[in-house]
């Protein structure tokens, strides 16, 4: 039996399981749902303010993004946010590992 491609299947299944975890936690624990929504409001506003600065356009764009990402599609946003954090940490660890191997020689 050829098992060369099984690691890819396990990685994809792991990402799917991790993506399903935040909505499940938000459904079971209402406090986690409220905390995530508050965290996302601050994150969205900070990112938009960083790009646009202080002004009316910042409030308008933040309001639209907060409405869609925090109120309408909160479970999807939670899954994507957790996967983004995990991928960011994963890529950063590969870069750190690569730098560490170059310093050994």
C-alpha positions in Angstrom: 0.0 0.0 0.0 1.4 3.4 -1.0 1.2 5.9 1.8 3.3 8.8 0.4 0.5 11.4 0.3 -1.2 10.6 3.6 0.6 13.4 5.4 -1.2 16.0 3.3 -4.5 14.5 4.0 -3.8 14.6 7.8 -2.7 18.2 7.6 -5.8 19.2 5.7 -8.0 17.3 8.2 -6.1 19.0 11.1 -6.8 22.5 9.6 -10.5 21.7 9.1 -10.7 20.5 12.7 -9.0 23.6 14.0 -11.3 25.8 11.8 -14.4 24.1 13.3 -13.2 24.6 16.9 -13.8 28.4 17.4 -17.4 28.4 16.3 -18.0 25.4 18.5 -16.5 27.1 21.5 -18.5 30.3 20.7 -21.7 28.3 20.6 -21.0 26.4 23.8 -19.7 29.3 25.9 -21.6 32.6 25.2 -18.9 34.6 27.1 -16.3 33.4 24.6 -18.6 34.6 21.8 -18.9 38.1 23.4 -15.1 38.3 24.1 -14.3 37.3 20.6 -16.7 39.9 19.1 -15.2 42.7 21.4 -11.7 41.6 20.4 -12.5 41.7 16.7 -14.1 45.2 17.0 -10.9 46.5 18.5 -8.7 44.7 15.9 -10.8 45.9 12.9 -10.9 49.5 14.2 -7.1 49.5 14.9 -6.2 48.1 11.5 -8.5 50.6 9.6 -7.2 53.5 11.7 -3.7 52.5 11.0 -4.3 52.6 7.2 -6.5 55.6 7.0 -5.7 57.7 10.1 -8.3 59.6 12.1 -11.3 60.7 10.2 -14.8 60.1 9.1 -13.8 57.5 6.5 -12.2 55.4 9.3 -15.5 55.3 11.2 -17.5 54.5 8.1 -15.3 51.7 6.8 -14.8 50.3 10.3 -18.6 50.3 10.8 -19.2 48.4 7.6 -16.5 45.8 8.3 -17.6 45.4 11.9 -21.2 44.9 10.8 -20.3 42.2 8.3 -17.3 40.5 10.0 -18.5 40.7 13.7 -22.3 40.6 13.6 -23.3 38.8 10.4 -20.4 36.3 9.8 -18.9 36.0 13.3 -18.3 32.2 13.1 -16.6 32.4 9.7 -14.5 35.3 10.9 -13.5 33.4 14.0 -12.4 30.4 12.0 -10.4 32.4 9.5 -8.8 34.5 12.3 -7.6 31.4 14.1 -6.2 29.8 10.9 -4.5 33.1 10.0 -2.8 33.2 13.4 -1.7 29.6 13.2 -0.4 30.0 9.7 1.5 33.2 10.7 3.1 31.4 13.6 3.9 28.4 11.4 5.6 30.5 8.7 7.4 32.6 11.3 8.7 29.4 13.0 10.0 28.1 9.6 11.8 31.4 9.1 13.4 31.3 12.5 14.4 27.7 12.0 16.0 28.6 8.7 17.9 31.4 10.2 19.0 29.2 13.1 20.4 26.5 10.7 22.4 29.2 8.8 24.0 30.4 12.0 25.2 26.9 13.0 27.7 26.6 10.2 
